[in-house]
Amino acid sequence: MKRRLTIDEMDFLTALAPVAAILSIGIFVQSAAGFAAGLLIVPSMLWIGYQIPEASTALLVATIPQNILGVWSLRDCIEPKSIAWPGVARVLALPIGVYVLKLIEQNYPVVGIRQFVGGVVLLATLSIIFIRPKPRPTIHPIWAWLTFPLSGFLQGLVGMGGPVMVFWVQAHDWSSRRTRGFLFGMYLVSMIPALAVLWYVFGHRIVQPALLSACSLPCLILATQLGLRLGNWLGRDRLRRVTLALLLLMGISGLATPWIQPRRSEAETAPETESAPLSPPFQ
């Protein structure tokens, strides 16, 4: 005799479909174009009703296999000393970003937060378009002191700390393998601390998106393979232009949230409180 699904199980499956779709698209674009997973996933998660902590958690869990495989496949190009103190600096700044995020949630409406994230996405995209560091053998240490704490802070604040590190890496005349190995290593080093800080500050709110993301992993593995094939077929430059256009649209859409999404309820305009509902569609 077949067992019927409970209401909670049906709610979980209902929640899984949009989250798996968003994560798959983000990972697909990341694999094809080489960037933009966080810039796509975080604002998209906000559009379907989640908040930044949940979106950041889903993104972190979704990228665990990719980062582990990346570090393993490029281990011959990774120098542990080169990621040691940058990793520490990034991790130490994470809690500051998360703390500021909590203050923002407590004092600003949901629509305002979406506008803020849209502004971050737009600024990051314009930076990617216009900032082209000239590769050099070495750069002044001050740039590292600025880059990695800022990256950690942004990771905690909006779940998007990668672009800052990418600029720093692009300023070095490293090989492609060394560049990718360094970035994979940095992401992996800060992943568990980031999840731990999010859990400590936001508690059970991040459990559901973490489980949804974990259940999406088979789709994400498939999306990675398809993205790599598409990237090889169309070419990174062409995909880069399409991706940047999409990111510009998402950034502008985030800024225009009050006009695109008219106010539907008090929950949309009221700051987050401890009694506010958990991530949709079930608690």
Phi, psi and omega in degrees: 000130183282139178275134178279148178290139175284168179299318180297320179294321178294320177298320180296317179294324177296321179287330185293321187302306181293324180294315179298322180295314181295314180297319180296318178296316180297315180291324177300312180295320178300316181291324183281313186262343178091004179196176167093003180303306181294320181295334177269316189289313185299307179296327179294320177297324177294324181293333179265008170112355178277169177250175185301315180302318180293318179296318179297319180296313179301319179296315181299312180296320182296330184264001180302306181300319181299317182288322178296312179296323179296315179296318182295315183288337182247020186299333180288343181257358184262124176259112183308323181295329183287338180253359185295293184287326173301322178295319178296315180299320180293316181294321181295330180276344181304309182300329179296314178298319179294321179297317177296322177300317179298319178296319179297316180299325183283340189239353182232147180289163181300318180299319178297323178294320177296321176296319180299313179296320177300321177296320178296315179298316180296316179296316179297319181294315178297324177295318178298322182289316191259337181268114180234086181300142177275120182300135179223159177300319178216155174232165184298137181303336181301329180292325176292320179297332178274320189293307191284321171298321179295320178298315178296319179299314180292327176298316178289325185283310185231004179074018183226075181259001184288315185305323180298316179294324180298319178300317181296317181293321181295340179282355178255146178273054180274159173289164180298321181293318179293320179299311181294321179297318179298314182294316177301317179298318180295318179297317184292320181299323185267357187293307181295314175303321180296315178296322180295317180294318178298319178294318181296320185276319187251353173061223188293350178302328186268357183292311182302308180297328177295317179293318178299319179294318179297320178291342180274354188304319177302319177295324182290324177296317177296318179298323178297314181296317179294321179296319179297319179293317179295321179298320178291328184282311183274333183097141184295323184296316180294317179294327178299317181295317179296317181296317179297322177297319178295318179294321176299318179297318180292321178296315179295321178297321178297316178295329182267015183310314182301334181265329179283319179246096178300153182300125182252333181203168179295332181296332181287335185248354181265145176298157178294142175230170181295333182269002181295152180300153177282182184303138180290162000264003177220163184263000000 
